[in-house]
Amino acid sequence: MNLREPAIDAPDDFYEALLKAHEGLDANASAALNARLVLLLAAEIGAQRRLCELIEMAKADDPEGNDQ
């Protein structure tokens, strides 16, 4: 993914917290948590144009090879 330097002070700590939030969740609950988190983060970013750019970046960097 072609991102700038992370704007997160401690990206490893964030990743650890994200993984911990998913502990013990089944696939449906995990997907629901991700969906809520995406909406909350989108509300924080707020810029429609940037959000659309990020969607395209995420689609282009599909580790499962499901690019459309």
DOLO-437577 format. One record per residue (C-alpha): residue in three letters; x, y, z. Coordinates in nm, 2 decimals. Example, Ala and Ser with C-alpha at 12.3 -4.5 7.8 and 13.67 -1.06 7.14 Angstrom:
2
ALA	1.23	-0.45	0.78;
SER	1.37	-0.11	0.71;
REM end
This chain:
68
MET	0.00	0.00	0.00;
ASN	0.14	0.34	-0.09;
LEU	0.08	0.53	0.23;
ARG	0.28	0.81	0.38;
GLU	0.45	0.76	0.71;
PRO	0.19	0.64	0.96;
ALA	0.03	0.93	1.14;
ILE	-0.01	0.70	1.45;
ASP	0.23	0.77	1.73;
ALA	0.28	0.40	1.81;
PRO	0.15	0.19	1.52;
ASP	0.25	-0.14	1.68;
ASP	0.05	-0.05	1.99;
PHE	-0.25	0.03	1.77;
TYR	-0.23	-0.30	1.59;
GLU	-0.20	-0.48	1.92;
ALA	-0.51	-0.31	2.05;
LEU	-0.70	-0.39	1.73;
LEU	-0.61	-0.75	1.76;
LYS	-0.71	-0.76	2.12;
ALA	-1.05	-0.60	2.04;
HIS	-1.12	-0.90	1.82;
GLU	-1.01	-1.17	2.07;
GLY	-1.30	-1.41	2.14;
LEU	-1.52	-1.28	1.87;
ASP	-1.67	-1.51	1.61;
ALA	-1.65	-1.41	1.24;
ASN	-1.98	-1.22	1.24;
ALA	-1.90	-1.02	1.55;
SER	-1.55	-0.95	1.42;
ALA	-1.69	-0.82	1.09;
ALA	-1.94	-0.60	1.28;
LEU	-1.67	-0.46	1.49;
ASN	-1.46	-0.38	1.18;
ALA	-1.77	-0.22	1.02;
ARG	-1.83	0.01	1.32;
LEU	-1.46	0.10	1.34;
VAL	-1.45	0.19	0.97;
LEU	-1.75	0.42	1.01;
LEU	-1.61	0.58	1.32;
LEU	-1.27	0.64	1.15;
ALA	-1.44	0.77	0.84;
ALA	-1.63	1.02	1.05;
GLU	-1.30	1.13	1.21;
ILE	-1.14	1.18	0.86;
GLY	-1.44	1.35	0.73;
ALA	-1.31	1.43	0.38;
GLN	-1.51	1.24	0.12;
ARG	-1.24	1.26	-0.15;
ARG	-0.98	1.12	0.08;
LEU	-1.21	0.84	0.20;
CYS	-1.27	0.74	-0.16;
GLU	-0.89	0.74	-0.23;
LEU	-0.84	0.52	0.07;
ILE	-1.11	0.28	-0.04;
GLU	-0.94	0.25	-0.38;
MET	-0.60	0.19	-0.21;
ALA	-0.75	-0.08	0.01;
LYS	-0.91	-0.25	-0.29;
ALA	-0.58	-0.24	-0.49;
ASP	-0.38	-0.39	-0.20;
ASP	-0.60	-0.70	-0.14;
PRO	-0.37	-0.96	0.02;
GLU	-0.62	-1.23	-0.08;
GLY	-0.58	-1.15	-0.45;
ASN	-0.94	-1.05	-0.50;
ASP	-0.87	-0.73	-0.68;
GLN	-1.15	-0.65	-0.92;
REM end
